[in-house]
Amino acid sequence: VTANDQFKLKLYNATTKMCRKTLLGPTFGSALKKLMLVPSEESQEEHRYGAYMTEDKVGLVIMPLDGNPHNAMALIAHPSGVVHLCVSHDGRYLFTAGGADCTVHMW
């Protein structure tokens, strides 16, 4: 999966390296800076999520990616911008680091 500054997500075939699909990504202010899969238990495989960050927001998108804008949400994470996003090993928590405010939020 790649993202560009025009709110587009491109899904690529891992074998042929060709673009399989181009989708509309989350459109909450600025383009995606990072997108990662949230780990889940085997019993919850039908409910997978992806976590993403933009310049100042953090959000979740329901997987698989289909371009539906109703499958994504975002919150303002840090007033001075988000510089990093990571997910706990069990997928229960998201952590974001702020820029100038020097804070870490646990979601």
C-alpha positions in Angstrom: 0.0 0.0 0.0 1.3 3.5 -0.9 -0.3 6.9 -0.3 0.2 10.2 -2.1 -0.6 13.8 -1.4 -3.9 13.6 -3.4 -5.6 11.4 -0.8 -5.1 8.3 -3.0 -4.1 4.8 -1.8 -2.6 2.4 -4.2 -2.7 -1.4 -3.6 0.1 -3.4 -5.3 0.4 -7.0 -6.1 3.4 -8.4 -4.1 4.4 -10.8 -6.9 4.1 -8.8 -10.1 4.6 -5.3 -8.5 1.7 -3.9 -10.5 -1.0 -1.7 -9.2 -4.1 -3.7 -8.4 -6.4 -0.9 -7.3 -6.4 2.9 -6.6 -8.7 4.0 -3.8 -9.8 7.2 -2.0 -7.9 7.4 1.3 -9.0 9.3 4.4 -9.5 13.0 3.6 -9.1 14.7 7.0 -7.2 17.8 6.3 -3.8 16.6 5.1 -2.4 13.5 3.3 -1.4 10.4 5.1 2.1 10.3 6.6 1.9 6.7 8.0 -0.5 3.8 7.8 0.0 0.6 9.8 -2.1 -2.6 10.5 -3.4 -2.9 14.0 -2.7 -6.5 15.3 -5.7 -8.5 16.4 -6.4 -11.9 17.9 -7.3 -14.8 15.6 -10.9 -14.8 16.9 -11.4 -11.3 15.7 -10.0 -11.6 12.2 -13.2 -10.3 10.6 -12.7 -7.0 12.5 -9.3 -5.7 11.3 -8.3 -2.0 11.5 -5.5 0.1 10.1 -4.1 3.1 12.1 -2.9 6.2 10.3 -1.6 9.6 11.0 -1.7 12.9 9.1 0.0 16.2 10.0 -2.1 16.8 13.1 -4.6 13.9 13.3 -4.6 10.2 14.2 -7.3 7.8 12.9 -8.6 4.3 12.2 -9.8 2.8 9.0 -11.7 -0.5 8.7 -9.8 -3.1 6.7 -9.8 -4.2 3.9 -9.4 -0.9 2.2 -12.3 -0.2 -0.1 -12.3 3.6 -0.6 -15.5 4.1 1.4 -15.1 7.4 3.4 -17.6 6.1 6.0 -15.0 3.4 7.0 -12.5 5.9 8.4 -12.4 8.3 11.4 -9.9 10.8 12.7 -9.2 12.8 15.9 -7.0 15.8 16.4 -4.1 14.3 18.3 -1.6 17.1 18.9 -2.1 20.8 18.3 1.4 21.2 17.0 1.4 18.1 14.8 2.0 14.4 15.1 5.6 13.2 14.5 5.2 9.4 15.2 2.6 6.7 15.5 3.0 3.2 16.9 0.7 0.3 18.0 1.1 -1.9 21.1 1.9 -5.6 20.4 -1.7 -6.7 21.3 -3.4 -3.9 19.3 -5.2 -2.4 22.2 -3.4 0.9 22.3 -2.1 3.5 19.9 0.7 5.8 20.9 1.4 9.2 19.2 4.2 11.6 19.8 3.8 15.3 19.4 6.2 17.7 17.8 6.7 21.0 19.6 4.5 20.0 22.6 6.8 17.1 23.5 4.0 14.8 24.6 3.1 11.2 24.1 -0.6 10.2 24.0 -1.9 6.7 24.6 -5.2 6.1 22.8 
